[in-house]
Amino acid sequence: MQRTSSSYIVAARRTALGRIGGLHRNRRIDALTAPVIEAALDDCGLSPDRVDELILGNATQGGNPARLVALSAGLSETAAACTIDRQCASGLDAVLTACRIVSDGEADVIVAGGAESLSTAPWRIAKPKSLYHLPRFIGVEPSLMDETEEPHLFEASEQLSQRLNIAREQQDAWALKSHLKAEAGRENRKFVGEIVPLRTTPEEAKDQSAAAGASPEDFSSEPPWLPPEGRLTPANTSAMHDGAAMMVVVSEKVWEELGRPPAIRLVASVTRGVAADNEAGAPMEAMQKLYDRLDGFNPKDIGLVELSETSAAQAIAFSTSLGLEDDLINPDGGAVVRGHPLAAAGAVLVVRLFSRMVRQRGDGKLRYGVATLGAIGGIGVAALFESV
């Protein structure tokens, strides 16, 4: 089994996730992300001037917002800064890139993750085809930029639910269970130490869409996205949100210097492209490729899977196709509950792994955990981490 063993994630933090125009409505990407970096560095006892580079996943800001965020967080002017855009997978890609760079000996300390401030991101406008046409806004998803045969993300999940005969009732039941998991997680303080409140108010310490007291009636009354016979609704799909999630990745030398604190490290990762009409199946394809790469590794040793699902249908298909127990996936609720912060989504998964595998070791040590998701355009990414 291939293993990356010389880089360690020693701290991981995130903001609460907020609806577009909601919790973070006036926060630019630097104001959203810098406090999270400061908190993560404080957690592991490293000063900002020790950071060699910031690698940031972002899909909507344009330019290189990583540099702006780095300076806002007080990192040295000599620290490099790089922005990665693979849409929803950007934040996870940033973390994986940081692990590889540190493992190769090219840096000792890298801050990596994802951030998305959709509430304040610049608008994108398509150039008119002629002087007689008006400009038009470009949506977040590439498939909305022009008339192509690539299906809208919800359409892809709808096709998946129809193909696998996943009834709406099943999807609503999964989404309700996810809400109940998140509610139990809050009551059991599973998010304490994970979320960085940007102000000292209760709203800043919890994901805005993860409301308590969800009931079956809340789901059955929702109209479908694709009437009249559609099975996906606003209640069983994940909505775009604002948020930031950042980690500190260090070399073995720095890990030793810090006293070998509890951490997670990357074992293996894969990326897999799929056909446009199978976009919703990308995480399943990535997981299968990951299994194929882990020669001699027993998948049953994986004790936790954090999946950033676009819909309950995708989560059900993922669980069924891989033969995974429902409780293994998103034990504190998933993206259907907390929302989908686009380029930050994959980084949120790694923060969740860190919370379960490091912060909450009193619950029983988890040896292996996986972060996986699909990205707009039909890209699946999966990464296996080990607690140390």
C-alpha positions in Angstrom: 0.0 0.0 0.0 1.4 3.4 -1.0 1.7 5.8 1.8 2.6 9.5 2.2 4.1 9.5 5.6 6.3 12.6 5.9 3.6 15.3 6.0 1.2 15.8 8.9 -2.0 17.8 9.3 -1.6 19.1 12.8 -4.5 21.6 12.9 -7.8 22.1 11.1 -10.5 24.7 11.5 -13.4 26.1 9.6 -16.1 28.8 9.8 -19.7 28.0 10.2 -21.3 27.7 6.8 -23.8 30.5 5.9 -26.5 30.8 3.2 -25.7 33.1 0.3 -26.7 36.5 1.5 -27.0 35.2 5.1 -24.4 34.7 7.9 -21.4 35.9 5.9 -23.2 38.3 3.5 -20.8 41.2 4.0 -17.6 39.3 4.4 -15.0 39.3 1.6 -12.9 36.2 1.1 -10.0 37.6 3.2 -12.2 38.6 6.1 -13.9 35.2 6.0 -10.6 33.1 5.8 -7.9 35.0 7.7 -9.4 34.3 11.2 -9.6 30.6 10.4 -5.9 30.5 9.5 -5.0 32.5 12.6 -7.0 30.0 14.8 -5.4 26.9 13.1 -1.8 28.3 13.6 -2.6 29.1 17.2 -3.9 25.6 17.8 -0.6 24.0 16.8 1.6 26.7 18.3 3.2 27.9 15.0 3.8 31.6 14.3 2.6 33.0 11.0 6.2 33.7 9.9 6.9 29.9 9.9 4.5 29.4 7.0 6.2 28.8 3.7 3.1 28.9 1.5 -0.6 29.2 1.4 -2.5 27.0 -1.0 -6.2 28.0 -1.4 -9.0 26.4 -3.3 -11.4 29.0 -4.7 -13.7 29.0 -7.8 -15.4 32.4 -8.0 -13.0 35.2 -6.9 -10.8 35.3 -9.9 -7.1 36.2 -9.9 -5.0 34.8 -7.0 -7.0 35.4 -3.8 -4.6 33.2 -1.9 -2.1 36.1 -1.8 -4.7 38.5 -0.4 -5.8 36.0 2.2 -2.2 35.2 3.2 -1.3 38.9 3.8 -4.6 39.4 5.7 -3.8 36.5 7.9 -0.4 38.0 8.9 1.7 35.6 6.9 5.2 36.8 5.9 5.5 38.7 2.7 8.0 36.0 1.7 5.4 33.3 1.9 4.2 32.0 -1.5 0.6 31.9 -2.3 -1.3 29.8 -4.9 -5.0 29.4 -5.8 -6.4 26.2 -7.2 -9.7 25.9 -9.0 -11.2 22.5 -9.6 -14.6 23.7 -8.7 -16.1 21.7 -5.7 -12.9 19.7 -5.3 -10.6 22.8 -5.1 -10.2 22.8 -1.3 -9.4 19.1 -1.1 -7.0 19.4 -4.0 -5.3 22.3 -2.1 -4.8 20.1 1.0 -3.5 17.1 -1.1 -1.1 19.4 -3.0 0.2 20.8 0.3 0.8 17.2 1.6 2.7 16.3 -1.5 4.9 19.4 -1.5 5.8 18.9 2.1 6.4 15.2 1.6 8.8 16.0 -1.3 10.8 18.2 1.1 10.0 21.5 -0.7 8.4 23.1 2.3 8.1 22.6 6.1 4.9 24.4 6.9 2.0 25.0 4.5 -1.5 26.3 5.2 -4.0 24.9 2.8 -7.8 24.6 2.4 -10.7 26.2 0.6 -12.7 29.4 0.9 -15.8 30.6 -0.9 -17.6 33.9 -0.4 -20.4 33.6 -2.9 -22.2 36.5 -1.2 -19.4 39.0 -2.1 -17.8 37.3 -5.2 -17.5 39.3 -8.4 -20.3 38.8 -10.9 -19.4 37.2 -14.1 -20.9 38.5 -17.3 -20.8 36.8 -20.7 -19.7 39.0 -23.7 -22.6 39.5 -26.1 -22.4 37.5 -29.3 -23.1 40.7 -31.3 -23.9 44.4 -30.9 -27.5 43.4 -31.0 -27.4 41.1 -28.0 -27.4 42.0 -24.3 -24.8 40.8 -21.8 -25.9 38.0 -19.5 -24.8 36.6 -16.2 -22.7 33.5 -16.0 -23.7 31.0 -13.4 -21.4 29.2 -11.0 -21.7 25.9 -12.9 -19.8 25.7 -16.2 -22.9 23.9 -17.7 -24.8 27.2 -17.3 -22.3 29.2 -19.4 -23.5 28.1 -22.7 -25.9 25.7 -24.3 -24.2 22.3 -24.0 -25.4 18.8 -23.5 -23.8 18.6 -20.1 -26.6 18.1 -17.5 -27.2 20.5 -14.7 -25.9 19.1 -11.4 -29.5 18.4 -10.0 -30.4 16.9 -13.4 -27.5 14.5 -13.1 -28.6 13.4 -9.6 -32.2 13.2 -10.8 -31.0 10.9 -13.6 -29.1 8.8 -11.1 -32.2 8.5 -8.8 -34.3 7.4 -11.8 -31.7 4.9 -13.1 -31.3 3.3 -9.6 -35.0 3.7 -8.7 -34.3 5.7 -5.6 -37.7 6.9 -4.5 -38.3 10.3 -3.2 -39.4 8.8 0.2 -35.9 7.2 0.5 -34.2 10.5 -0.3 -36.3 12.4 2.2 -35.7 9.8 4.9 -31.9 10.0 4.3 -32.0 13.8 4.5 -34.0 13.7 7.7 -31.6 11.3 9.2 -28.7 13.6 8.3 -30.5 16.5 10.0 -31.0 14.3 13.1 -27.3 13.3 13.1 -26.3 17.0 12.9 -28.6 17.9 15.7 -27.1 15.1 17.9 -23.7 16.3 17.0 -24.4 19.8 18.2 -26.0 18.5 21.4 -22.9 16.3 22.0 -20.5 19.3 21.2 -19.0 17.5 18.2 -18.3 20.9 16.5 -16.7 22.6 19.5 -13.1 23.4 18.6 -13.8 22.9 14.9 -15.8 26.0 14.0 -14.2 29.5 14.5 -16.9 32.0 15.4 -16.0 35.2 13.5 -18.0 37.2 16.1 -19.0 36.3 19.6 -22.6 35.4 18.8 -24.4 32.0 18.9 -25.2 32.2 15.2 -21.4 32.2 14.3 -20.8 28.9 16.1 -23.2 26.7 14.1 -24.0 26.1 10.4 -26.8 28.3 9.4 -28.9 25.7 7.5 -28.5 23.0 10.2 -31.8 23.9 11.9 -33.0 21.9 14.8 -36.4 20.1 15.0 -36.6 18.8 11.4 -39.7 16.6 10.8 -40.9 14.4 8.0 -43.5 17.0 7.1 -40.8 19.5 6.4 -39.6 17.2 3.5 -42.8 15.8 2.1 -44.2 19.3 1.5 -41.3 20.6 -0.7 -42.0 20.8 -4.4 -39.5 19.0 -6.8 -36.8 20.9 -8.6 -37.9 19.3 -11.8 -41.7 19.1 -11.9 -43.9 17.3 -12.2 -42.3 13.9 -11.4 -38.9 14.9 -10.1 -37.6 13.3 -6.9 -35.1 15.9 -5.8 -36.3 18.9 -3.8 -34.7 21.8 -1.9 -35.0 19.7 1.3 -33.1 16.6 0.1 -30.3 18.5 -1.9 -27.5 20.7 -0.7 -27.6 24.4 -1.4 -24.6 26.7 -2.1 -23.2 28.4 1.0 -20.3 30.7 2.0 -17.5 29.3 4.2 -13.8 28.7 4.7 -11.9 25.6 6.0 -8.1 25.6 6.5 -5.4 23.2 7.8 -1.8 23.4 8.8 0.4 20.8 7.0 3.9 20.3 8.4 7.0 18.2 7.7 8.2 15.3 9.9 10.9 17.6 11.2 8.4 20.2 12.4 6.1 17.6 13.7 8.9 16.3 15.9 9.7 19.8 17.0 6.1 20.3 18.1 6.3 17.2 20.2 4.6 14.7 17.8 1.1 16.0 18.5 -1.9 13.9 17.4 -2.4 14.4 13.6 -3.6 12.9 10.4 -1.6 12.1 7.4 -2.3 11.3 3.8 -2.1 7.6 2.8 -3.3 7.8 -0.8 -5.5 9.9 -3.1 -7.1 9.5 -6.5 -8.9 11.7 -9.1 -11.3 10.2 -11.6 -13.1 11.8 -14.5 -16.5 10.5 -15.6 -18.9 11.0 -18.5 -21.0 14.2 -18.3 -24.2 12.2 -17.9 -22.7 10.4 -14.9 -21.6 13.5 -13.0 -23.4 12.4 -9.9 -21.6 9.1 -9.9 -18.1 10.6 -9.7 -17.5 10.0 -6.0 -18.3 6.3 -6.4 -15.9 6.0 -9.3 -13.2 7.8 -7.3 -13.7 5.5 -4.3 -13.5 2.4 -6.5 -10.2 3.7 -8.0 -8.9 4.3 -4.5 -9.7 0.8 -3.5 -7.9 -0.5 -6.6 -4.8 1.5 -5.7 -4.6 0.3 -2.1 -3.1 -3.1 -2.8 -3.3 -5.3 0.4 -5.5 -2.8 2.2 -8.8 -4.0 3.6 -11.5 -1.4 2.9 -13.3 -2.6 6.0 -10.6 -0.9 8.1 -12.0 2.5 7.0 -14.0 3.7 10.0 -15.3 7.0 8.6 -16.3 8.4 5.3 -16.9 12.2 4.9 -18.9 12.7 1.7 -19.9 16.1 0.4 -23.1 15.0 -1.3 -25.0 17.2 -3.7 -28.2 15.3 -2.9 -29.5 12.5 -0.8 -29.9 10.4 -3.9 -26.2 10.6 -4.5 -25.4 9.7 -0.9 -27.8 6.7 -1.1 -26.2 5.5 -4.4 -22.7 6.0 -3.0 -23.6 3.9 0.1 -25.3 1.2 -1.9 -22.8 0.8 -4.6 -19.9 0.5 -2.2 -21.7 -1.6 0.3 -21.1 0.9 3.1 -23.2 1.1 6.3 -25.2 4.3 6.4 -23.8 5.3 9.8 -20.2 5.1 8.5 -21.0 8.1 6.2 -21.2 11.6 7.6 -21.9 10.6 11.2 -22.5 14.2 12.2 -24.6 15.1 9.1 -23.6 16.0 5.6 -23.8 18.7 3.0 -27.6 18.2 2.6 -27.7 19.7 6.1 -24.9 22.2 6.4 -24.7 23.3 2.8 -22.2 23.2 0.0 -19.5 25.9 0.0 -18.3 25.1 -3.5 -14.5 25.3 -3.5 -14.4 25.0 0.3 -16.5 21.8 0.4 -13.6 19.3 0.1 -11.6 21.2 2.8 -14.6 21.0 5.1 -14.5 17.2 4.8 -10.8 17.1 6.0 -11.7 19.4 8.9 -14.5 16.9 9.8 -12.1 14.0 9.6 -9.6 15.8 11.8 -12.4 16.5 14.4 -13.4 12.8 14.5 -9.9 11.3 14.3 -8.0 13.7 16.5 -10.2 16.0 18.6 -12.6 13.3 19.6 -10.2 10.5 20.3 -12.0 9.9 23.6 -14.8 8.3 21.4 -12.4 5.6 20.4 -9.5 5.9 18.0 -10.4 5.9 14.3 -7.4 4.6 12.3 -8.5 5.4 8.8 -10.9 7.9 7.3 -11.8 9.0 3.7 -12.8 12.4 2.3 -14.5 12.2 -1.1 -16.8 14.3 -3.4 -17.6 15.0 -7.0 -16.8 18.2 -8.7 -18.8 20.2 -11.3 -17.8 18.9 -14.7 -17.7 15.2 -13.8 -14.6 14.9 -11.6 -14.4 12.6 -8.5 -11.7 12.9 -5.8 -11.1 10.6 -2.9 -8.4 10.7 -0.2 -7.5 8.2 2.5 -6.1 9.6 5.8 -4.6 7.8 8.8 -4.5 9.1 12.4 -1.1 9.2 14.1 
